[in-house]
């Protein structure tokens, strides 16, 4: 009886998780019409282009070498990194910074724009160490790497 209840509990948890849209991080399910994509970028050597390419291949998306007439084209622009001061401390120095990474994207088929052009952005906040400029620069670099 105990084993039977355990199996029912596992099945109920699985159904609940799938019903709420839970998926493992880094995985996604695309329509069958998007299984073949031509990926175009203004900078083929950028970190974002390489990571997007890796993620698409890992999810069984075929990346085309040449744009086919019936294939979708996913265009990504150059990433823009911006930093702004969020707060100042009692010495009138920056206490918190916001780091914003934005990338323009657009999805087209042979005749129409399906999505975009839109700018996708991610924001992170980090604290500044007023006693160490090197620590601030290293933390900023680390945050940028995590955002990509």
Buried (B, 14 or more C-beta within 10 A) or exposed (E): EEEEEEEEEEEEEEEEEEEEEEEEEEEEEEEEEBEBBBBBBEEEEBEBBEEBBEEBEEEEBEBEEEBEEEBBBBBBBEBEEEEEEEEEEEEEEBBBBBBBBBBBBBBBEEEEEEEBEEEEEEEBEBBBEBEEEEEBEEBBEEBBEEBB
